[in-house]
Amino acid sequence: MHSVSAAVTYDWGMIPIRARVGATEWTTSLFPEDGGYVLPVKDAVRRAGGSRRATPSRCG
């Protein structure tokens, strides 16, 4: 992701994405943090997808 982020990022290093949790799909952004990226997921999306995780998902 780091190798392509410069080509697709906007503003503060955020990367626009299409995310999916379970059957819920939406347009959002990955936010850079500590050398990786954070994907914030709303409570309603986590509940609909069956996830109980209360902290943002990390990727990168």
C-alpha positions as MATLAB code, in Angstrom:
seq = 'MHSVSAAVTYDWGMIPIRARVGATEWTTSLFPEDGGYVLPVKDAVRRAGGSRRATPSRCG';
ca = [
       0.000    0.000    0.000;
       2.807    2.403    0.756;
       4.170    2.042   -2.780;
       0.917    3.229   -4.396;
      -0.318    5.611   -1.716;
       1.377    8.683   -3.238;
      -0.529    8.135   -6.498;
      -3.993    7.798   -4.917;
      -3.870    9.798   -1.685;
      -5.525   13.110   -1.037;
      -5.233   15.761    1.697;
      -3.536   14.403    4.839;
      -2.341   11.129    3.331;
      -5.766    9.507    3.405;
      -6.392    6.834    0.781;
      -9.921    6.619   -0.654;
     -11.292    3.063   -0.637;
     -14.426    0.981   -0.977;
     -14.805   -1.045    2.252;
     -17.007   -3.996    3.160;
     -17.883   -5.604    6.484;
     -20.255   -8.496    6.052;
     -22.938   -7.381    3.593;
     -22.415   -3.654    4.293;
     -20.299   -1.818    1.721;
     -19.412    1.890    1.706;
     -16.949    4.485    0.432;
     -14.477    5.730    3.042;
     -10.777    6.398    3.525;
      -7.815    4.735    5.182;
      -6.098    7.151    7.570;
      -2.313    6.985    8.037;
      -1.172    6.211   11.579;
       2.110    4.908   13.027;
       3.425    3.540    9.718;
       0.176    1.764    8.849;
      -3.404    2.761    8.138;
      -6.562    2.891   10.251;
      -9.999    2.057    8.898;
     -12.620    3.602   11.180;
     -15.816    1.535   11.198;
     -19.067    2.905   12.623;
     -20.862    0.967   15.360;
     -23.876    0.375   13.098;
     -21.660   -1.208   10.430;
     -19.874   -3.420   12.985;
     -23.194   -4.568   14.447;
     -24.633   -5.317   10.993;
     -21.507   -7.320   10.146;
     -21.514   -9.200   13.450;
     -18.265   -7.655   14.730;
     -17.910   -6.650   18.354;
     -14.510   -5.029   18.000;
     -14.648   -1.520   19.475;
     -11.296   -0.231   18.201;
     -10.491    0.801   14.614;
      -9.173   -1.900   12.297;
      -5.512   -1.617   11.276;
      -3.965   -2.518    7.958;
      -0.670   -1.875    6.227;
];
